[in-house]
Amino acid sequence: GGASQLNIFQIFETGIKPITVATELLKPGGYMRMAEIARKLEPIVEERRQPGIVDVEKLNRLAEEALRENYYRKDWRGTKKVFIDRELPLTDCYIAPCVLSCPIRQDIPEYIRLAGDGQYDRALELIYLKNPLPNITGHICDHQCMYNCTRLDYEGTVGIREVKRIAAEQGKITYDTKSRVAVEQLDIKVAVIGAGPAGLSVAYFLAKAGFKMTVFEKHNSPG
């Protein structure tokens, strides 16, 4: 065991055989990890095969790296278990742990996918559905979502907060130029006391619903 997509190339070049991957198959993703390993080996497996020859120098170097590199050590990952802290539904992936751990249940996997595709305006639009302050929470947030990221057992947690920040910065210009359906204004006035994150968020969503909003703040500026 111990072979993965991150070290399969180095192990192969030592000449060790057979290369076993049992440990890797027990991690999240299971046999799907084999595809990543195969993609790494396929281009070079025939041209670099040296039957019966073990390169002791490369083997020793690999053993030294295993003692030094964080990837092989438990401390890089910690001991946290990623799970859903509630009674399991029919399938335990019914809701992503990152979404469940977010206080406002942001659609994290979807906006990460959109940002990854370069669709920053659409990612920002999705974020705004539940979070009106991505330019703030993209910098300052305790990111409980990252502590419960299912990629923890792959290469490490996704930088979810950073993705939000990038989507907010890169998507704003295009998002602001999009045409939007005018909201019917209600003849109802609402006052929000306090221009902190909670107060501003309440004012934002009520204004989107058509209410006439006034935000009161005792300090000179919101925050």
Backbone as numpy.savetxt, mean C-alpha at the origin, in Angstrom:
# Nx Ny Nz CAx CAy CAz Cx Cy Cz
14.51 -24.77 1.88 13.69 -23.58 1.88 14.55 -22.32 1.88
13.91 -21.17 1.84 14.62 -19.90 1.88 14.77 -19.24 0.53
14.50 -19.98 -0.55 14.61 -19.40 -1.89 13.36 -18.59 -2.19
13.55 -17.43 -2.80 12.43 -16.56 -3.16 12.78 -15.82 -4.44
11.85 -15.00 -4.91 12.11 -14.22 -6.12 13.23 -13.21 -5.90
13.52 -12.90 -4.63 14.56 -11.92 -4.33 15.96 -12.50 -4.34
16.08 -13.82 -4.18 17.43 -14.40 -4.14 17.61 -15.61 -5.05
16.57 -15.95 -5.82 16.64 -17.17 -6.63 17.78 -17.12 -7.64
18.03 -15.95 -8.20 19.10 -15.81 -9.19 20.46 -16.12 -8.57
20.71 -15.56 -7.39 21.99 -15.79 -6.72 22.15 -17.25 -6.30
21.06 -17.86 -5.83 21.13 -19.28 -5.44 21.41 -20.15 -6.65
20.73 -19.87 -7.76 20.92 -20.66 -8.98 22.37 -20.60 -9.45
22.97 -19.42 -9.35 24.34 -19.26 -9.84 25.38 -19.99 -8.98
25.01 -20.38 -7.77 25.96 -21.15 -6.96 26.07 -22.59 -7.44
25.07 -23.05 -8.19 25.08 -24.43 -8.67 24.39 -25.41 -7.75
23.81 -24.93 -6.65 23.10 -25.81 -5.71 21.88 -26.42 -6.40
21.64 -27.69 -6.13 20.42 -28.32 -6.62 20.03 -29.49 -5.71
18.75 -29.77 -5.56 17.64 -28.96 -6.08 17.43 -27.71 -5.23
16.85 -26.69 -5.84 16.50 -25.48 -5.10 15.09 -25.66 -4.55
14.95 -25.62 -3.24 13.64 -25.84 -2.63 13.01 -24.53 -2.21
11.70 -24.45 -2.33 10.98 -23.20 -2.07 9.82 -23.41 -1.10
9.89 -24.45 -0.28 8.77 -24.77 0.61 8.42 -23.61 1.53
9.42 -22.96 2.09 9.16 -21.85 3.01 8.40 -20.73 2.32
8.78 -20.43 1.10 8.13 -19.35 0.36 6.68 -19.67 0.07
6.37 -20.92 -0.19 5.01 -21.32 -0.54 4.07 -21.22 0.65
4.61 -21.18 1.85 3.78 -21.07 3.05 3.38 -19.63 3.35
3.97 -18.68 2.63 3.67 -17.27 2.85 2.44 -16.87 2.04
1.86 -15.69 2.34 0.70 -15.23 1.56 1.01 -15.21 0.07
0.09 -15.69 -0.72 0.30 -15.78 -2.16 0.59 -17.20 -2.59
1.19 -17.98 -1.68 1.41 -19.39 -1.93 2.07 -19.68 -3.26
1.42 -20.53 -4.04 2.01 -20.99 -5.29 2.11 -19.89 -6.34
1.41 -18.79 -6.16 1.56 -17.68 -7.10 2.97 -17.11 -7.07
3.66 -17.31 -5.96 5.04 -16.84 -5.87 5.96 -17.58 -6.84
5.55 -18.79 -7.22 6.34 -19.57 -8.16 6.47 -18.86 -9.50
5.43 -18.14 -9.89 5.46 -17.42 -11.16 6.55 -16.36 -11.16
6.69 -15.64 -10.04 7.74 -14.63 -9.94 9.12 -15.26 -10.00
9.27 -16.39 -9.33 10.56 -17.09 -9.35 10.88 -17.56 -10.75
9.88 -18.12 -11.44 10.09 -18.63 -12.80 10.48 -17.52 -13.75
9.86 -16.35 -13.59 10.19 -15.22 -14.48 11.64 -14.79 -14.31
12.15 -14.89 -13.10 13.54 -14.53 -12.86 14.50 -15.54 -13.50
14.15 -16.82 -13.43 15.07 -17.86 -13.89 14.98 -18.16 -15.39
13.80 -18.03 -15.94 13.57 -18.49 -17.31 14.57 -17.94 -18.33
14.90 -16.66 -18.30 15.81 -16.13 -19.34 17.23 -16.69 -19.27
17.64 -17.20 -18.12 19.06 -17.59 -17.96 19.27 -19.05 -17.58
18.18 -19.79 -17.42 18.31 -21.12 -16.85 19.13 -22.07 -17.72
19.02 -21.96 -19.03 19.75 -22.87 -19.92 21.19 -22.41 -20.15
21.37 -21.14 -20.41 22.70 -20.64 -20.78 23.68 -20.66 -19.61
23.18 -20.62 -18.37 24.08 -20.56 -17.23 24.10 -21.86 -16.42
23.42 -22.88 -16.90 23.41 -24.14 -16.19 24.78 -24.81 -16.26
25.31 -25.22 -15.12 26.59 -25.94 -15.07 26.38 -27.20 -14.21
25.93 -28.29 -14.84 25.58 -29.50 -14.09 26.73 -30.00 -13.22
26.41 -30.27 -11.96 27.37 -30.90 -11.07 28.44 -30.00 -10.51
28.40 -28.71 -10.83 29.43 -27.78 -10.36 28.83 -26.82 -9.34
29.42 -26.77 -8.16 28.99 -25.83 -7.12 30.09 -24.79 -6.94
29.74 -23.53 -7.13 30.69 -22.44 -6.96 30.77 -22.10 -5.47
31.80 -22.61 -4.81 31.93 -22.46 -3.36 32.08 -20.99 -2.96
32.79 -20.23 -3.78 32.99 -18.81 -3.47 31.65 -18.07 -3.45
30.82 -18.31 -4.47 29.51 -17.66 -4.52 28.62 -18.16 -3.39
28.76 -19.43 -3.06 27.97 -20.01 -1.97 28.32 -19.36 -0.64
29.60 -19.17 -0.39 30.04 -18.52 0.85 29.57 -17.07 0.91
29.63 -16.40 -0.25 29.19 -15.00 -0.29 27.69 -14.90 -0.01
26.93 -15.84 -0.55 25.49 -15.86 -0.33 25.17 -16.12 1.15
25.94 -17.02 1.77 25.74 -17.32 3.18 26.03 -16.11 4.05
27.06 -15.34 3.69 27.39 -14.14 4.44 26.30 -13.09 4.31
25.76 -12.96 3.10 24.68 -12.00 2.87 23.44 -12.37 3.67
23.18 -13.68 3.80 22.02 -14.13 4.55 22.09 -13.70 6.01
23.29 -13.57 6.54 23.45 -13.13 7.92 23.39 -11.61 8.06
23.65 -10.92 6.96 23.77 -9.47 7.00 22.52 -8.73 6.51
21.88 -9.24 5.45 20.78 -8.54 4.82 19.52 -8.58 5.68
18.82 -7.44 5.74 17.60 -7.36 6.55 16.52 -8.31 6.09
16.49 -8.59 4.78 15.42 -9.43 4.23 15.39 -10.79 4.91
16.54 -11.31 5.27 16.60 -12.65 5.86 16.36 -12.64 7.37
16.22 -11.49 7.93 16.09 -11.38 9.38 14.65 -11.06 9.77
14.24 -11.52 10.91 12.87 -11.30 11.36 12.63 -9.85 11.75
13.68 -9.15 12.18 13.47 -7.82 12.73 13.00 -6.81 11.69
13.26 -7.05 10.39 12.79 -6.10 9.38 11.27 -6.14 9.27
10.71 -7.31 9.56 9.28 -7.49 9.43 8.55 -7.26 10.74
9.21 -7.55 11.85 8.54 -7.50 13.14 7.74 -8.78 13.36
6.90 -8.77 14.35 6.13 -9.97 14.68 4.63 -9.77 14.49
4.25 -8.64 13.91 2.83 -8.34 13.75 2.17 -9.28 12.77
0.94 -9.66 13.07 0.14 -10.47 12.17 -0.90 -9.57 11.50
-1.04 -9.70 10.19 -2.05 -8.93 9.48 -3.32 -9.77 9.44
-4.36 -9.25 10.04 -5.62 -9.99 10.06 -6.78 -9.02 10.22
-7.98 -9.54 10.03 -9.19 -8.75 10.20 -9.69 -8.94 11.62
-9.76 -7.88 12.38 -10.11 -7.96 13.80 -11.64 -7.97 13.97
-12.26 -8.97 13.44 -13.70 -9.15 13.55 -14.03 -10.57 13.11
-15.25 -10.96 13.27 -15.64 -12.29 12.82 -15.44 -12.37 11.31
-14.79 -13.43 10.85 -14.47 -13.54 9.43 -15.73 -13.72 8.60
-15.79 -13.05 7.45 -16.90 -13.28 6.52 -16.68 -14.59 5.78
-17.41 -14.80 4.71 -17.30 -16.05 3.95 -15.87 -16.26 3.49
-15.22 -15.19 3.03 -13.79 -15.26 2.69 -13.08 -14.17 3.46
-11.87 -14.45 3.95 -11.18 -13.49 4.80 -10.58 -12.33 4.03
-10.71 -12.32 2.71 -10.24 -11.19 1.92 -11.41 -10.33 1.48
-12.55 -10.50 2.13 -13.75 -9.75 1.77 -13.51 -8.25 1.85
-12.77 -7.85 2.86 -12.36 -6.45 2.98 -10.88 -6.44 3.33
-10.12 -5.62 2.64 -8.67 -5.59 2.87 -8.38 -5.08 4.27
-7.42 -5.69 4.97 -7.07 -5.22 6.32 -6.69 -3.75 6.37
-6.07 -3.24 5.31 -5.69 -1.82 5.30 -6.93 -0.93 5.32
-7.97 -1.35 4.60 -9.22 -0.58 4.56 -9.91 -0.64 5.92
-9.94 -1.83 6.49 -10.61 -2.02 7.77 -9.93 -1.25 8.89
-8.62 -1.09 8.80 -7.89 -0.39 9.86 -7.91 1.13 9.68
-8.38 1.60 8.55 -8.49 3.04 8.30 -9.76 3.57 8.97
-9.68 4.61 9.80 -10.86 5.12 10.50 -11.99 5.55 9.57
-11.66 5.99 8.36 -12.70 6.43 7.43 -12.89 5.46 6.28
-12.27 4.29 6.38 -12.47 3.20 5.40 -12.20 3.66 3.96
-11.06 4.30 3.75 -10.71 4.71 2.39 -10.52 3.50 1.48
-10.78 3.69 0.20 -10.64 2.62 -0.79 -9.17 2.52 -1.21
-8.36 2.05 -0.31 -6.91 2.10 -0.47 -6.40 1.28 -1.65
-6.76 0.00 -1.78 -6.23 -0.77 -2.92 -6.56 -0.15 -4.27
-7.77 0.44 -4.36 -8.18 1.00 -5.65 -7.42 2.28 -5.98
-7.24 3.18 -5.01 -6.52 4.41 -5.36 -5.03 4.15 -5.56
-4.49 3.11 -4.93 -3.11 2.72 -5.20 -2.98 2.21 -6.63
-3.97 1.41 -7.05 -3.95 0.89 -8.43 -4.02 2.03 -9.43
-4.91 2.98 -9.21 -5.06 4.11 -10.13 -3.78 4.95 -10.18
-3.21 5.22 -9.01 -1.96 5.99 -8.97 -0.84 5.24 -9.66
-0.81 3.92 -9.48 0.21 3.10 -10.13 0.10 3.13 -11.64
-1.13 3.32 -12.14 -1.36 3.42 -13.58 -1.15 4.84 -14.09
-0.78 5.74 -13.21 -0.58 7.13 -13.62 -1.85 7.94 -13.69
-2.97 7.38 -13.23 -4.25 8.09 -13.26 -4.43 8.84 -11.93
-3.59 9.82 -11.73 -3.57 10.51 -10.44 -4.86 11.28 -10.18
-5.45 11.84 -11.23 -6.69 12.60 -11.04 -7.82 11.68 -10.58
-7.89 10.48 -11.15 -8.93 9.54 -10.74 -8.66 9.01 -9.33
-7.38 8.81 -9.02 -7.03 8.38 -7.66 -7.44 9.45 -6.65
-7.17 10.71 -6.99 -7.53 11.81 -6.10 -9.04 11.94 -5.96
-9.74 11.75 -7.06 -11.20 11.80 -7.02 -11.76 10.74 -6.07
-11.18 9.56 -6.11 -11.61 8.48 -5.23 -11.27 8.80 -3.77
-10.10 9.36 -3.54 -9.69 9.73 -2.19 -10.64 10.77 -1.61
-11.02 11.76 -2.44 -11.89 12.84 -1.98 -13.28 12.34 -1.55
-13.68 11.18 -2.00 -15.00 10.67 -1.62 -15.11 10.46 -0.12
-13.98 10.18 0.52 -14.00 9.94 1.97 -13.01 10.80 2.75
-12.06 11.39 2.04 -11.00 12.15 2.71 -10.80 13.48 2.00
-11.33 14.57 2.55 -11.19 15.87 1.88 -9.84 16.55 2.11
-8.96 15.93 2.90 -7.69 16.57 3.25 -6.49 15.70 2.91
-6.39 15.19 1.69 -5.26 14.31 1.36 -3.91 15.02 1.37
-3.92 16.34 1.14 -2.64 17.06 1.18 -2.09 17.15 2.60
-2.97 16.99 3.58 -2.53 16.97 4.98 -2.22 15.54 5.41
-3.19 14.64 5.20 -2.99 13.26 5.65 -1.95 12.53 4.81
-1.60 13.09 3.65 -0.51 12.52 2.87 0.84 12.78 3.50
0.87 13.72 4.46 2.11 14.05 5.18 2.01 13.64 6.65
0.85 13.91 7.26 0.69 13.67 8.70 -0.47 12.71 8.91
-0.16 11.51 9.29 -1.17 10.49 9.54 -0.48 9.33 10.25
-1.17 8.69 11.18 -0.52 7.57 11.88 -0.57 6.28 11.07
-1.09 6.36 9.85 -1.13 5.29 8.85 -1.29 3.88 9.44
-2.39 3.68 10.15 -2.71 2.33 10.64 -2.86 1.36 9.48
-3.21 1.89 8.31 -3.35 1.04 7.12 -2.03 0.35 6.79
-0.92 1.06 6.95 0.38 0.49 6.60 0.80 -0.60 7.58
0.36 -0.46 8.82 0.67 -1.51 9.81 -0.12 -2.78 9.53
-1.16 -2.66 8.70 -2.01 -3.81 8.39 -2.04 -4.07 6.89
-0.91 -3.86 6.25 -0.80 -4.06 4.80 -0.49 -5.53 4.51
-1.23 -6.14 3.60 -1.02 -7.55 3.29 0.28 -7.81 2.54
0.97 -6.75 2.11 2.27 -6.93 1.46 3.39 -7.10 2.48
3.05 -7.08 3.76 4.06 -7.21 4.80 4.91 -8.46 4.62
4.30 -9.54 4.19 5.02 -10.80 4.03 5.58 -10.99 2.62
5.51 -9.97 1.81 6.13 -10.03 0.49 7.44 -9.24 0.56
7.40 -7.98 0.12 8.61 -7.16 0.16 8.54 -6.09 1.23
7.46 -6.08 1.99 7.27 -5.06 3.01 6.04 -4.23 2.69
5.58 -3.45 3.64 4.34 -2.71 3.46 4.44 -1.67 2.35
3.32 -1.42 1.69 3.23 -0.38 0.67 3.25 0.98 1.36
3.90 1.97 0.76 3.92 3.32 1.31 2.61 4.03 1.01
1.55 3.60 1.69 0.19 4.08 1.38 0.08 5.59 1.56
0.59 6.09 2.66 0.50 7.54 2.91 1.23 8.31 1.82
2.37 7.80 1.38 3.14 8.47 0.33 2.40 8.45 -0.99
1.72 7.35 -1.29 0.93 7.26 -2.52 -0.19 8.30 -2.49
-0.80 8.47 -1.34 -1.86 9.48 -1.20 -1.30 10.87 -1.47
-0.14 11.16 -0.91 0.48 12.47 -1.11 0.78 12.71 -2.58
1.33 11.72 -3.26 1.66 11.85 -4.67 0.40 12.06 -5.50
-0.64 11.30 -5.20 -1.90 11.45 -5.94 -2.47 12.85 -5.75
-2.38 13.37 -4.53 -2.90 14.71 -4.24 -2.12 15.78 -4.99
-0.81 15.62 -5.06 0.03 16.62 -5.72 -0.04 16.51 -7.24
0.04 15.29 -7.76 0.09 15.10 -9.21 -1.28 15.19 -9.86
-2.33 14.86 -9.11 -3.66 14.81 -9.72 -4.47 16.07 -9.59
-4.00 17.03 -8.81 -4.82 18.20 -8.49 -5.16 19.05 -9.71
-4.19 19.32 -10.57 -4.45 20.22 -11.70 -5.51 19.63 -12.62
-5.35 18.37 -12.99 -6.33 17.73 -13.87 -7.68 17.60 -13.17
-7.65 17.26 -11.90 -8.90 17.09 -11.15 -9.66 18.42 -11.08
-8.96 19.51 -10.84 -9.61 20.81 -10.69 -10.22 21.32 -11.99
-9.73 20.85 -13.14 -10.26 21.32 -14.42 -11.44 20.49 -14.92
-11.74 19.41 -14.22 -12.86 18.57 -14.64 -14.19 19.28 -14.40
-15.12 19.08 -15.34 -16.45 19.65 -15.15 -17.21 18.80 -14.14
-17.99 19.44 -13.29 -18.73 18.72 -12.28 -20.20 19.14 -12.29
-21.03 18.22 -11.86 -22.45 18.51 -11.78 -22.69 19.49 -10.64
-23.41 20.56 -10.93 -23.68 21.56 -9.91 -24.56 20.97 -8.81
-24.23 21.28 -7.58 -25.00 20.78 -6.44 -26.16 21.71 -6.17
-27.34 21.14 -5.99 -28.51 21.95 -5.67 -28.34 22.53 -4.27
-28.40 23.85 -4.18 -28.19 24.51 -2.90 -29.45 24.47 -2.05
-29.28 24.08 -0.81 -30.39 24.02 0.14 -30.46 25.32 0.93
-31.64 25.70 1.29 -31.81 26.92 2.08 -31.68 26.58 3.57
-30.56 25.95 3.89 -30.31 25.52 5.27 -28.89 25.96 5.64
-28.80 26.71 6.72 -27.50 27.16 7.19 -26.99 26.24 8.30
-25.70 25.95 8.23 -25.08 25.09 9.23 -23.79 25.75 9.70
-23.58 25.77 11.00 -22.35 26.30 11.58 -21.51 25.14 12.11
-20.22 25.19 11.82 -19.28 24.21 12.35 -18.31 24.94 13.26
-18.20 24.46 14.49 -17.31 25.09 15.46 -15.96 24.37 15.43
-14.94 25.10 15.03 -13.60 24.53 14.99 -13.16 24.18 13.58
-12.03 24.76 13.16 -11.52 24.53 11.81 -10.33 23.58 11.83
-10.44 22.56 12.67 -9.45 21.50 12.64 -9.79 20.50 11.56
-9.06 19.40 11.47 -9.34 18.40 10.43 -10.77 17.89 10.45
-11.31 17.63 11.65 -12.67 17.11 11.75 -13.68 18.16 11.30
-13.51 19.40 11.79 -14.43 20.47 11.42 -14.41 20.77 9.94
-13.22 20.84 9.35 -13.11 21.11 7.92 -13.72 19.97 7.10
-13.55 18.75 7.56 -14.12 17.61 6.84 -15.64 17.65 6.87
-16.19 17.94 8.05 -17.65 18.05 8.17 -18.17 19.15 7.25
-17.51 20.30 7.27 -17.93 21.41 6.42 -17.86 21.04 4.95
-16.84 20.33 4.56 -16.66 19.92 3.16 -17.81 19.05 2.70
-18.12 18.02 3.46 -19.15 17.08 3.03 -20.55 17.70 3.09
-20.79 18.56 4.08 -22.09 19.23 4.14 -22.23 20.22 2.98
-21.15 20.92 2.64 -21.19 21.84 1.51 -21.46 21.09 0.21
-20.86 19.91 0.07 -21.11 19.09 -1.13 -22.56 18.67 -1.20
-23.20 18.53 -0.05 -24.61 18.13 -0.01 -25.54 19.32 -0.21
-24.98 20.54 -0.33 -25.79 21.70 -0.64 -26.08 22.63 0.52
-25.57 22.31 1.70 -25.82 23.17 2.86 -24.97 24.44 2.79
-25.49 25.52 3.36 -24.74 26.78 3.42 -23.88 26.75 4.69
-22.59 26.69 4.49 -21.68 26.42 5.60 -20.98 27.68 6.10
-20.82 27.75 7.42 -19.97 28.74 8.06 -19.12 28.02 9.09
-17.82 28.20 9.00 -16.90 27.55 9.94 -16.34 28.61 10.88
-16.47 28.38 12.17 -15.96 29.29 13.19 -14.69 28.71 13.81
-13.69 29.56 13.94 -12.41 29.12 14.52 -11.87 30.25 15.40
-11.50 29.93 16.63 -11.04 30.97 17.56 -9.64 31.47 17.24
-8.86 30.66 16.52 -7.52 31.09 16.14 -7.55 31.85 14.81
-6.43 32.44 14.44 -6.37 33.25 13.23 -6.40 32.42 11.95
-6.06 31.15 12.06 -6.02 30.31 10.86 -6.50 28.90 11.22
-6.97 28.17 10.24 -7.41 26.79 10.51 -6.23 25.88 10.77
-6.52 24.73 11.31 -5.45 23.77 11.52 -5.70 22.91 12.75
